[in-house]
Amino acid sequence: MRKLTPLLIIFFLLISMQVSAFEGALNSHALTSPVLDAKEAYARGNTDLVGIKLDKGLLLPGIKTEQQESIRKQHRVRALNRKALKDLKQAQEMNKQDIRQLYKLKRYANRYNLTIMKLMKAEKLEQQRRYRY
């Protein structure tokens, strides 16, 4: 058993390095195709919406303001960014890279949320039209 212990440690280290490499590749691809990401997530049964964490709260792009409260109650919203960004109204204080990052996140979240909502609406419509005995 003592001879196997170093082998097990090496094995687990190799597995953890592969997982971290996979996460790195996933993060580099993370914001490139929101429609495909939304379709893949929906096919797995994930109907979570995405938002952007700002200083004042969570921004939910792609959802009308009058619908946001009911959507937040029905679905989980996960933030795309870890640290809170400043609001667009405070853009004078932000540098160009932060502004680009905020617009990129907003564009991704907008398309992702619209695709998820479209897929949910289509499924609901299909269930309503389905003939039932």
Secondary structure as UniProt FT lines:
FT   TURN            2..3
FT   HELIX           4..29
FT   TURN            30..32
FT   HELIX           34..43
FT   TURN            44..45
FT   STRAND          49..54
FT   STRAND          58..59
FT   TURN            61..62
FT   HELIX           65..74
FT   STRAND          77..79
FT   HELIX           88..93
FT   HELIX           96..129
//
